[in-house]
Amino acid sequence: MYRGRWLTTSGKLYEIIRRMDTDSGQPPVDDDTTPGWDAITAHFEAVYPDQKSPVHYGTIIKYSLGGPDPIDGVSVYRAAEPVPHWHYVTYGYSDLYGQNKATGDEDSDYGIEMTFRLADPAALDPARNPPVWVVNLLQNLARYVFETGNVIYAGHHMNANGPIALEEDTLLTALAFTDDPIGTPIRTPTGLVRLVQAVGITSEELDHAIAWNCERVLDTIGQRWPRGLTVLDRPGLDEFSDLLVQVEEGVERDGSSVGYLGVQTLLVSGTPDDLTVRCVALPTISKTVKSRLPYRKSLLVVGDEEVLELVPEDGPPVRQLAHDDEPARISLTDAGVAALQTIPAEPGEYRLPDIPGVRWELVATQDELTS
């Protein structure tokens, strides 16, 4: 991801994103045919029938023409329930203009659009406009997807390494993703479009999502703040003993549902007798190992060009380099699982006696996407 600039509200934002006051609530396009766009708009107009012209932010130069922003536009609706909030929706991950001719159950391009619900009493004031930092956040999420090809789906979660809104007083430093409750997927003339809603969460809640299950943690948060609302000034669920008990019982009962940990730096080299694993120094790795491998669940660490599978096994150690379509593989005894949980989060070179034949070369931490 884009640490530092990822969630920055730029002072020059309106140079690339501007409000479009059109009757349709969408920006003008070069083509008269916008079947994908129209289907998304119709889906939202069915929910907000009194809002035919929502606030809309559109890019000046399309991404396909060399512009910096992958999303062609973001519309924002005013919602009253369960509390006043802004409901943002992107236009740009899916085939908006009927160019790729997907049909039936095929995905429309990436097959998603992103939504966001920001609690704000001002949402019902017709004289007020929605905060633009959310538009910037949504553009940067899209930039990550377009540049890496890693599509964000419900059940994923992501560390922002800082407040999601830099100019606000908030404990929310991460994002979790779920299905938007207005209904998904949308069947459009250009294919299926899933509405994936981004939800701001605290660092402790991110830990719970890693240790247990993202959707279930969001369901637990939803007992206080429903419909996947992002409430910037809320406390974390750890402040509520009844909610925390539910999470702790879930972790103890189920372990982690995180099947893979995506990182940008991963290289497994050497020989099966003496492997070197070069990887980012992520606290998330040890946290995920702790909540997954003791439950006899394997974990995939996925890099840009390589995959490492960590497998709990009681037999002789397996040290395998990647070959053909098989990932690199390291088996871990119970002692090895326990040892890997203690590996430092600081960059450096480490050997763990309970994981023989492996040298761990950890480099500087970067953002990660988990699922």
C-alpha positions as a Markdown table, in Angstrom:
| # | Residue | x | y | z |
|---|---|---|---|---|
| 1 | Met | 0.0 | 0.0 | 0.0 |
| 2 | Tyr | 0.9 | 3.7 | 0.1 |
| 3 | Arg | 2.2 | 4.4 | 3.5 |
| 4 | Gly | 2.5 | 8.2 | 4.1 |
| 5 | Arg | 0.3 | 9.2 | 1.2 |
| 6 | Trp | -2.3 | 6.4 | 1.3 |
| 7 | Leu | -4.8 | 8.3 | 3.4 |
| 8 | Thr | -3.5 | 11.8 | 3.1 |
| 9 | Thr | -6.0 | 14.5 | 2.3 |
| 10 | Ser | -4.2 | 16.5 | -0.3 |
| 11 | Gly | -4.4 | 20.3 | -0.4 |
| 12 | Lys | -4.6 | 19.9 | -4.2 |
| 13 | Leu | -7.4 | 17.3 | -4.1 |
| 14 | Tyr | -9.8 | 19.5 | -6.2 |
| 15 | Glu | -7.2 | 19.6 | -9.0 |
| 16 | Ile | -8.0 | 16.0 | -9.6 |
| 17 | Ile | -11.5 | 15.5 | -8.1 |
| 18 | Arg | -14.3 | 18.0 | -8.7 |
| 19 | Arg | -18.0 | 18.1 | -8.0 |
| 20 | Met | -20.2 | 17.5 | -11.0 |
| 21 | Asp | -23.6 | 19.2 | -10.8 |
| 22 | Thr | -25.5 | 17.2 | -13.4 |
| 23 | Asp | -29.1 | 16.0 | -13.5 |
| 24 | Ser | -28.1 | 12.4 | -13.5 |
| 25 | Gly | -25.6 | 12.6 | -10.7 |
| 26 | Gln | -22.8 | 11.3 | -12.9 |
| 27 | Pro | -20.0 | 13.0 | -14.9 |
| 28 | Pro | -20.3 | 13.5 | -18.6 |
| 29 | Val | -18.6 | 10.7 | -20.6 |
| 30 | Asp | -17.3 | 10.5 | -24.1 |
| 31 | Asp | -19.7 | 7.7 | -25.0 |
| 32 | Asp | -23.5 | 7.7 | -25.0 |
| 33 | Thr | -23.6 | 4.2 | -23.6 |
| 34 | Thr | -23.0 | 3.6 | -19.9 |
| 35 | Pro | -24.8 | 0.4 | -19.1 |
| 36 | Gly | -22.7 | -0.6 | -16.1 |
| 37 | Trp | -22.8 | 2.9 | -14.6 |
| 38 | Asp | -26.6 | 3.2 | -15.1 |
| 39 | Ala | -27.2 | -0.2 | -13.4 |
| 40 | Ile | -25.2 | 0.9 | -10.3 |
| 41 | Thr | -27.0 | 4.2 | -10.2 |
| 42 | Ala | -30.4 | 2.5 | -10.5 |
| 43 | His | -29.5 | 0.2 | -7.6 |
| 44 | Phe | -28.8 | 3.1 | -5.3 |
| 45 | Glu | -31.8 | 5.2 | -6.6 |
| 46 | Ala | -34.0 | 2.3 | -5.5 |
| 47 | Val | -32.6 | 2.7 | -2.0 |
| 48 | Tyr | -32.7 | 6.5 | -2.1 |
| 49 | Pro | -35.6 | 7.3 | -4.4 |
| 50 | Asp | -35.7 | 11.0 | -3.4 |
| 51 | Gln | -32.0 | 11.5 | -4.4 |
| 52 | Lys | -31.8 | 11.6 | -8.2 |
| 53 | Ser | -28.9 | 14.0 | -8.1 |
| 54 | Pro | -26.5 | 13.0 | -5.3 |
| 55 | Val | -23.3 | 14.8 | -4.7 |
| 56 | His | -20.8 | 13.5 | -7.2 |
| 57 | Tyr | -17.0 | 13.8 | -7.5 |
| 58 | Gly | -15.5 | 12.9 | -10.8 |
| 59 | Thr | -11.9 | 12.8 | -12.1 |
| 60 | Ile | -10.8 | 15.4 | -14.6 |
| 61 | Ile | -8.6 | 13.1 | -16.6 |
| 62 | Lys | -9.6 | 9.4 | -16.8 |
| 63 | Tyr | -7.1 | 6.8 | -15.7 |
| 64 | Ser | -7.3 | 5.2 | -19.1 |
| 65 | Leu | -6.0 | 8.5 | -20.6 |
| 66 | Gly | -3.1 | 8.8 | -18.2 |
| 67 | Gly | -4.9 | 10.4 | -15.2 |
| 68 | Pro | -3.7 | 9.5 | -11.7 |
| 69 | Asp | -7.0 | 8.3 | -10.3 |
| 70 | Pro | -8.4 | 4.8 | -11.3 |
| 71 | Ile | -12.0 | 5.7 | -10.2 |
| 72 | Asp | -14.0 | 7.7 | -12.7 |
| 73 | Gly | -16.3 | 9.0 | -10.1 |
| 74 | Val | -17.7 | 8.8 | -6.5 |
| 75 | Ser | -21.4 | 9.5 | -5.7 |
| 76 | Val | -22.5 | 10.3 | -2.2 |
| 77 | Tyr | -26.0 | 9.8 | -0.8 |
| 78 | Arg | -27.5 | 11.2 | 2.4 |
| 79 | Ala | -28.8 | 8.4 | 4.6 |
| 80 | Ala | -30.9 | 8.8 | 7.8 |
| 81 | Glu | -30.8 | 5.4 | 9.3 |
| 82 | Pro | -29.6 | 4.1 | 11.8 |
| 83 | Val | -28.0 | 7.5 | 12.3 |
| 84 | Pro | -27.4 | 10.2 | 9.7 |
| 85 | His | -24.5 | 9.3 | 7.5 |
| 86 | Trp | -22.9 | 9.7 | 4.1 |
| 87 | His | -23.1 | 6.7 | 1.8 |
| 88 | Tyr | -20.3 | 6.8 | -0.8 |
| 89 | Val | -20.1 | 4.5 | -3.9 |
| 90 | Thr | -17.3 | 4.3 | -6.5 |
| 91 | Tyr | -17.6 | 4.0 | -10.3 |
| 92 | Gly | -14.5 | 2.5 | -11.8 |
| 93 | Tyr | -13.6 | -1.1 | -10.7 |
| 94 | Ser | -16.3 | -2.6 | -13.0 |
| 95 | Asp | -17.0 | -2.2 | -16.7 |
| 96 | Leu | -19.1 | 1.0 | -16.8 |
| 97 | Tyr | -19.2 | 1.5 | -20.5 |
| 98 | Gly | -19.9 | -2.0 | -22.0 |
| 99 | Gln | -16.4 | -2.4 | -23.3 |
| 100 | Asn | -15.7 | -6.0 | -22.2 |
| 101 | Lys | -19.1 | -7.7 | -22.8 |
| 102 | Ala | -19.2 | -9.9 | -19.7 |
| 103 | Thr | -22.6 | -11.6 | -19.3 |
| 104 | Gly | -24.5 | -13.8 | -16.9 |
| 105 | Asp | -22.5 | -14.8 | -13.8 |
| 106 | Glu | -19.2 | -13.4 | -15.1 |
| 107 | Asp | -17.6 | -10.6 | -13.1 |
| 108 | Ser | -17.7 | -7.1 | -14.6 |
| 109 | Asp | -14.0 | -6.3 | -14.9 |
| 110 | Tyr | -12.7 | -6.5 | -11.2 |
| 111 | Gly | -16.3 | -7.4 | -10.3 |
| 112 | Ile | -16.6 | -4.9 | -7.4 |
| 113 | Glu | -17.3 | -1.3 | -6.5 |
| 114 | Met | -16.4 | 0.1 | -3.1 |
| 115 | Thr | -18.7 | 1.8 | -0.7 |
| 116 | Phe | -18.2 | 3.6 | 2.6 |
| 117 | Arg | -20.6 | 4.8 | 5.2 |
| 118 | Leu | -19.4 | 7.8 | 7.3 |
| 119 | Ala | -21.5 | 8.8 | 10.4 |
| 120 | Asp | -22.1 | 12.5 | 10.4 |
| 121 | Pro | -25.1 | 14.6 | 11.6 |
| 122 | Ala | -24.3 | 17.1 | 8.8 |
| 123 | Ala | -25.4 | 14.4 | 6.2 |
| 124 | Leu | -29.0 | 15.6 | 6.5 |
| 125 | Asp | -28.1 | 19.2 | 6.0 |
| 126 | Pro | -28.7 | 20.1 | 2.3 |
| 127 | Ala | -26.2 | 23.0 | 2.6 |
| 128 | Arg | -23.4 | 20.7 | 3.6 |
| 129 | Asn | -21.2 | 18.6 | 1.3 |
| 130 | Pro | -19.6 | 15.2 | 2.3 |
| 131 | Pro | -16.0 | 15.1 | 3.4 |
| 132 | Val | -13.6 | 14.7 | 0.5 |
| 133 | Trp | -11.0 | 12.7 | 2.5 |
| 134 | Val | -13.2 | 9.6 | 2.0 |
| 135 | Val | -13.0 | 10.1 | -1.8 |
| 136 | Asn | -9.2 | 10.3 | -1.5 |
| 137 | Leu | -9.2 | 7.1 | 0.6 |
| 138 | Leu | -11.4 | 5.3 | -2.0 |
| 139 | Gln | -9.1 | 6.5 | -4.9 |
| 140 | Asn | -6.0 | 5.1 | -3.1 |
| 141 | Leu | -7.7 | 1.8 | -2.4 |
| 142 | Ala | -8.4 | 1.6 | -6.1 |
| 143 | Arg | -4.9 | 2.5 | -6.9 |
| 144 | Tyr | -3.7 | -0.4 | -4.8 |
| 145 | Val | -6.0 | -2.8 | -6.6 |
| 146 | Phe | -5.1 | -1.5 | -10.1 |
| 147 | Glu | -1.4 | -1.6 | -9.5 |
| 148 | Thr | -1.1 | -4.9 | -7.7 |
| 149 | Gly | -4.1 | -6.8 | -9.2 |
| 150 | Asn | -5.1 | -7.8 | -5.6 |
| 151 | Val | -8.8 | -7.4 | -5.6 |
| 152 | Ile | -10.4 | -6.5 | -2.2 |
| 153 | Tyr | -13.4 | -8.6 | -1.2 |
| 154 | Ala | -15.6 | -8.9 | 1.9 |
| 155 | Gly | -13.6 | -10.6 | 4.7 |
| 156 | His | -10.3 | -8.8 | 3.9 |
| 157 | His | -8.7 | -6.4 | 6.3 |
| 158 | Met | -5.9 | -3.9 | 5.9 |
| 159 | Asn | -3.6 | -1.9 | 8.2 |
| 160 | Ala | -3.4 | 1.8 | 7.4 |
| 161 | Asn | -0.4 | 2.4 | 9.7 |
| 162 | Gly | -2.0 | 5.5 | 11.0 |
| 163 | Pro | -5.4 | 7.3 | 11.4 |
| 164 | Ile | -7.7 | 6.7 | 8.4 |
| 165 | Ala | -8.5 | 10.5 | 8.5 |
| 166 | Leu | -5.4 | 12.4 | 9.3 |
| 167 | Glu | -7.1 | 15.6 | 10.2 |
| 168 | Glu | -9.6 | 14.0 | 12.6 |
| 169 | Asp | -9.3 | 12.8 | 16.2 |
| 170 | Thr | -9.9 | 9.1 | 15.7 |
| 171 | Leu | -8.7 | 5.7 | 17.0 |
| 172 | Leu | -9.5 | 4.1 | 13.6 |
| 173 | Thr | -6.2 | 3.0 | 12.0 |
| 174 | Ala | -7.2 | 0.1 | 9.8 |
| 175 | Leu | -10.0 | -1.0 | 7.4 |
| 176 | Ala | -12.1 | -4.1 | 7.3 |
| 177 | Phe | -14.3 | -5.0 | 4.3 |
| 178 | Thr | -17.8 | -6.5 | 4.2 |
| 179 | Asp | -20.7 | -6.7 | 1.9 |
| 180 | Asp | -22.7 | -3.5 | 1.7 |
| 181 | Pro | -26.1 | -4.2 | 3.4 |
| 182 | Ile | -28.1 | -2.6 | 0.6 |
| 183 | Gly | -27.7 | -5.8 | -1.3 |
| 184 | Thr | -25.0 | -7.4 | -3.5 |
| 185 | Pro | -24.1 | -8.5 | -6.1 |
| 186 | Ile | -25.7 | -6.2 | -8.7 |
| 187 | Arg | -26.5 | -7.9 | -12.0 |
| 188 | Thr | -25.6 | -5.4 | -14.7 |
| 189 | Pro | -25.5 | -5.7 | -18.5 |
| 190 | Thr | -21.7 | -5.8 | -18.2 |
| 191 | Gly | -21.6 | -8.6 | -15.5 |
| 192 | Leu | -21.8 | -9.0 | -11.8 |
| 193 | Val | -20.7 | -6.2 | -9.5 |
| 194 | Arg | -20.3 | -6.8 | -5.7 |
| 195 | Leu | -20.6 | -3.8 | -3.4 |
| 196 | Val | -17.7 | -4.1 | -1.0 |
| 197 | Gln | -18.0 | -1.8 | 2.0 |
| 198 | Ala | -14.9 | -0.4 | 3.7 |
| 199 | Val | -15.2 | 0.0 | 7.5 |
| 200 | Gly | -12.8 | 1.9 | 9.7 |
| 201 | Ile | -11.6 | -0.2 | 12.7 |
| 202 | Thr | -9.1 | 0.2 | 15.5 |
| 203 | Ser | -5.7 | -1.5 | 15.7 |
| 204 | Glu | -7.1 | -3.8 | 18.5 |
| 205 | Glu | -10.0 | -4.7 | 16.3 |
| 206 | Leu | -7.7 | -5.5 | 13.5 |
| 207 | Asp | -5.8 | -7.9 | 15.8 |
| 208 | His | -9.2 | -9.5 | 16.7 |
| 209 | Ala | -10.0 | -9.9 | 13.0 |
| 210 | Ile | -6.7 | -11.6 | 12.4 |
| 211 | Ala | -7.0 | -13.8 | 15.4 |
| 212 | Trp | -10.6 | -14.8 | 14.7 |
| 213 | Asn | -12.7 | -13.8 | 11.7 |
| 214 | Cys | -13.2 | -10.4 | 10.0 |
| 215 | Glu | -16.9 | -10.7 | 9.3 |
| 216 | Arg | -17.6 | -11.9 | 12.9 |
| 217 | Val | -15.6 | -9.1 | 14.4 |
| 218 | Leu | -17.6 | -6.6 | 12.3 |
| 219 | Asp | -20.8 | -8.3 | 13.4 |
| 220 | Thr | -19.7 | -7.8 | 17.0 |
| 221 | Ile | -18.9 | -4.2 | 16.4 |
| 222 | Gly | -22.3 | -3.9 | 14.7 |
| 223 | Gln | -24.1 | -4.6 | 17.9 |
| 224 | Arg | -23.1 | -1.0 | 18.9 |
| 225 | Trp | -22.6 | 0.6 | 15.5 |
| 226 | Pro | -24.7 | -1.2 | 12.8 |
| 227 | Arg | -24.7 | -1.3 | 9.0 |
| 228 | Gly | -20.9 | -1.1 | 8.8 |
| 229 | Leu | -20.8 | 2.5 | 9.9 |
| 230 | Thr | -17.5 | 4.2 | 10.2 |
| 231 | Val | -17.8 | 6.4 | 13.3 |
| 232 | Leu | -14.6 | 8.4 | 13.7 |
| 233 | Asp | -15.0 | 9.3 | 17.4 |
| 234 | Arg | -16.1 | 5.9 | 18.7 |
| 235 | Pro | -14.2 | 3.9 | 21.2 |
| 236 | Gly | -12.9 | 0.4 | 20.3 |
| 237 | Leu | -15.0 | -2.7 | 21.1 |
| 238 | Asp | -12.4 | -3.5 | 23.8 |
| 239 | Glu | -14.1 | -0.8 | 25.9 |
| 240 | Phe | -17.2 | -3.0 | 26.1 |
| 241 | Ser | -16.7 | -6.1 | 28.2 |
| 242 | Asp | -19.7 | -7.9 | 26.7 |
| 243 | Leu | -18.3 | -7.5 | 23.2 |
| 244 | Leu | -14.8 | -8.4 | 24.2 |
| 245 | Val | -15.9 | -11.6 | 25.8 |
| 246 | Gln | -17.7 | -12.6 | 22.5 |
| 247 | Val | -14.5 | -12.1 | 20.6 |
| 248 | Glu | -12.3 | -13.9 | 23.0 |
| 249 | Glu | -14.7 | -16.9 | 23.1 |
| 250 | Gly | -14.7 | -16.9 | 19.3 |
| 251 | Val | -11.0 | -16.9 | 19.1 |
| 252 | Glu | -10.7 | -19.7 | 21.6 |
| 253 | Arg | -13.4 | -21.8 | 19.9 |
| 254 | Asp | -12.5 | -21.2 | 16.2 |
| 255 | Gly | -9.0 | -19.9 | 15.8 |
| 256 | Ser | -8.2 | -17.7 | 12.9 |
| 257 | Ser | -10.0 | -17.8 | 9.5 |
| 258 | Val | -7.1 | -15.9 | 7.9 |
| 259 | Gly | -5.9 | -18.2 | 5.1 |
| 260 | Tyr | -3.2 | -16.0 | 3.7 |
| 261 | Leu | -1.1 | -13.0 | 4.6 |
| 262 | Gly | -0.2 | -10.8 | 1.6 |
| 263 | Val | 3.2 | -9.0 | 1.7 |
| 264 | Gln | 5.2 | -7.2 | -0.9 |
| 265 | Thr | 8.6 | -8.7 | 0.0 |
| 266 | Leu | 9.1 | -12.4 | 0.1 |
| 267 | Leu | 11.9 | -14.6 | -1.2 |
| 268 | Val | 12.7 | -18.2 | -0.3 |
| 269 | Ser | 16.2 | -19.2 | -1.5 |
| 270 | Gly | 19.0 | -21.6 | -0.7 |
| 271 | Thr | 18.6 | -25.4 | -0.5 |
| 272 | Pro | 16.1 | -27.7 | 1.3 |
| 273 | Asp | 18.7 | -28.3 | 4.0 |
| 274 | Asp | 19.4 | -24.6 | 4.5 |
| 275 | Leu | 16.6 | -22.3 | 3.4 |
| 276 | Thr | 16.7 | -18.5 | 3.7 |
| 277 | Val | 13.3 | -16.8 | 4.0 |
| 278 | Arg | 13.6 | -13.1 | 3.3 |
| 279 | Cys | 10.4 | -11.4 | 4.4 |
| 280 | Val | 9.0 | -8.2 | 5.9 |
| 281 | Ala | 9.2 | -8.0 | 9.7 |
| 282 | Leu | 5.5 | -8.0 | 10.3 |
| 283 | Pro | 4.0 | -8.5 | 13.8 |
| 284 | Thr | 0.9 | -9.8 | 11.9 |
| 285 | Ile | 2.9 | -12.9 | 10.9 |
| 286 | Ser | 3.4 | -14.0 | 14.5 |
| 287 | Lys | -0.1 | -13.0 | 15.4 |
| 288 | Thr | -1.6 | -15.1 | 12.6 |
| 289 | Val | 0.6 | -18.1 | 13.3 |
| 290 | Lys | -0.5 | -18.0 | 16.9 |
| 291 | Ser | -4.2 | -18.0 | 16.1 |
| 292 | Arg | -4.1 | -20.4 | 13.1 |
| 293 | Leu | -1.4 | -23.1 | 13.2 |
| 294 | Pro | -2.1 | -24.4 | 16.7 |
| 295 | Tyr | -5.6 | -25.2 | 15.3 |
| 296 | Arg | -4.0 | -27.4 | 12.7 |
| 297 | Lys | -4.6 | -24.8 | 10.0 |
| 298 | Ser | -1.9 | -23.9 | 7.5 |
| 299 | Leu | -1.0 | -20.4 | 6.5 |
| 300 | Leu | 0.1 | -19.0 | 3.1 |
| 301 | Val | 2.4 | -16.0 | 3.1 |
| 302 | Val | 1.9 | -14.5 | -0.4 |
| 303 | Gly | 4.5 | -12.2 | -1.9 |
| 304 | Asp | 4.5 | -10.3 | -5.2 |
| 305 | Glu | 6.2 | -13.2 | -7.0 |
| 306 | Glu | 6.4 | -16.1 | -4.5 |
| 307 | Val | 4.3 | -18.0 | -2.0 |
| 308 | Leu | 5.4 | -19.7 | 1.3 |
| 309 | Glu | 3.1 | -22.2 | 2.9 |
| 310 | Leu | 3.6 | -22.8 | 6.7 |
| 311 | Val | 2.1 | -26.2 | 7.7 |
| 312 | Pro | 1.6 | -27.7 | 11.1 |
| 313 | Glu | 2.9 | -31.3 | 11.1 |
| 314 | Asp | 4.3 | -33.7 | 13.6 |
| 315 | Gly | 6.5 | -35.7 | 11.3 |
| 316 | Pro | 10.1 | -35.0 | 10.0 |
| 317 | Pro | 10.6 | -31.4 | 9.0 |
| 318 | Val | 9.8 | -30.5 | 5.4 |
| 319 | Arg | 11.8 | -27.7 | 3.7 |
| 320 | Gln | 10.8 | -27.2 | 0.1 |
| 321 | Leu | 11.7 | -24.5 | -2.4 |
| 322 | Ala | 9.0 | -23.5 | -4.9 |
| 323 | His | 8.8 | -25.7 | -8.0 |
| 324 | Asp | 6.4 | -26.0 | -10.9 |
| 325 | Asp | 3.0 | -24.8 | -9.4 |
| 326 | Glu | 3.9 | -25.7 | -5.9 |
| 327 | Pro | 4.8 | -23.0 | -3.3 |
| 328 | Ala | 7.8 | -23.0 | -1.0 |
| 329 | Arg | 6.9 | -25.0 | 2.1 |
| 330 | Ile | 8.0 | -25.3 | 5.7 |
| 331 | Ser | 6.4 | -27.7 | 8.1 |
| 332 | Leu | 6.4 | -26.8 | 11.8 |
| 333 | Thr | 6.1 | -29.0 | 14.9 |
| 334 | Asp | 4.2 | -27.7 | 17.9 |
| 335 | Ala | 7.6 | -26.4 | 19.2 |
| 336 | Gly | 8.3 | -24.8 | 15.9 |
| 337 | Val | 4.9 | -23.1 | 15.9 |
| 338 | Ala | 5.6 | -21.7 | 19.4 |
| 339 | Ala | 9.1 | -20.6 | 18.3 |
| 340 | Leu | 7.8 | -18.7 | 15.2 |
| 341 | Gln | 5.4 | -16.7 | 17.5 |
| 342 | Thr | 8.4 | -15.3 | 19.4 |
| 343 | Ile | 10.3 | -14.1 | 16.3 |
| 344 | Pro | 11.1 | -10.4 | 16.8 |
| 345 | Ala | 9.3 | -7.8 | 14.8 |
| 346 | Glu | 12.5 | -5.8 | 14.2 |
| 347 | Pro | 14.5 | -6.2 | 11.0 |
| 348 | Gly | 17.5 | -8.6 | 11.3 |
| 349 | Glu | 18.6 | -12.2 | 10.8 |
| 350 | Tyr | 17.4 | -15.0 | 13.0 |
| 351 | Arg | 17.7 | -18.7 | 13.4 |
| 352 | Leu | 15.2 | -20.6 | 15.6 |
| 353 | Pro | 16.5 | -23.9 | 17.1 |
| 354 | Asp | 13.0 | -25.4 | 16.9 |
| 355 | Ile | 12.8 | -24.7 | 13.2 |
| 356 | Pro | 16.1 | -26.2 | 12.0 |
| 357 | Gly | 17.5 | -25.5 | 8.6 |
| 358 | Val | 15.9 | -22.1 | 8.1 |
| 359 | Arg | 17.4 | -18.6 | 8.4 |
| 360 | Trp | 14.9 | -15.8 | 8.7 |
| 361 | Glu | 16.0 | -12.5 | 7.1 |
| 362 | Leu | 13.5 | -9.8 | 8.1 |
| 363 | Val | 13.4 | -6.4 | 6.4 |
| 364 | Ala | 11.5 | -3.2 | 7.1 |
| 365 | Thr | 7.8 | -3.5 | 7.8 |
| 366 | Gln | 5.3 | -2.4 | 5.1 |
| 367 | Asp | 1.5 | -2.5 | 4.7 |
| 368 | Glu | -0.2 | -5.9 | 4.3 |
| 369 | Leu | -3.6 | -7.2 | 3.1 |
| 370 | Thr | -5.0 | -10.3 | 4.9 |
| 371 | Ser | -7.9 | -12.6 | 4.2 |
